[in-house]
Amino acid sequence: MNISYIRILIFILTFILVVMLPWWISILVLAGLTIYFPLYLEVLFFGFLFDALYSVKYNFPYTGLTIALVFLVIVLFIKTRIKNF
């Protein structure tokens, strides 16, 4: 199977998980996928989806998106450091 088909299938399954399961299980799944795939930019979409589904009136409305971006940058930084050794 092609890697793009696998990513599309995992995106659809993750979308269903984010909508159906509690937020803390979805965050664990997204963290695992971000670590597993080389560059899992879909986590930014799911961060925005978390904001749309679970956000409360905050001063900064894009908390989930910002946390997803920071987590993605941290994971990418750690992966590049590990590959250099």
N, C-alpha and C positions, 0 to 999 in steps of 0.2 A: 504494500500500500504506500502511496506517496505521502510525504510528510505534510503537505498542504491539506490533504484530506483528513489526516489525523488531527491537525490543528483545528480544522473546521468542526469536526466531530466533537472534540474536546470543548470548543467554544460553545457549542449548542448544549452539551451536557452541563457545563459550568453555568450557563445562563439559567437552565432549569434548576440547578442547585441553589443559585443565588436567590431566585424567586421563591422557591418552595421551602428551603431549609432555614433554620435560624441563622442569624448573621454571624455568629461565632464559628459555626461549622464552615460556612462559606469562606470566611477569612482564612481558616486553616487550609482549605482546599486551594484557594488562590495563592497563598504563600508557598505551598508545595509546588504548584505549577510554575510559579515565578522562578523558583530555584531549579526545577527540572529542565525547563526549556531555555535555550540560549538567550533569547530576547522575547519575552512574553509581554508585548505591548498591550495585549487585550486586558491586562489588569487595570489599565487606565480607564477603559470603558466600564469595567465592573466597579471601579471606584466612583465613577459618575453615577452608575446605577444605584449604588449604596446611598449616595446623597439623595437621589430621587425617591428611593423607597423608605429609608429609615431616618432621614434628617429631621431635626427639630429646628426651631427658630434659633439659629446662631447668629453671631455678628458676622462670621465668615461662613457662607453657605456651602463651600466646596471642601469640607473637611475630609471626606472619604477620598476624593480625587487627589488631594494634596498628600495624604498619607500613602496612597498607592504610588504616587510619583516618587516620594522620598524612599519608600521601600524598594522600588524598582532600581533607583540609582544606587542605593546601598548594596543590593545584591549584585548589580553589574560591576561595581567597584571591587567587591570581594572576589567575584569570579575572575576578574582580570588579574588580581593580585595572586590568586591561587595558581592560575595558569602559568605565571611567570616563574614559579618555583620548580 
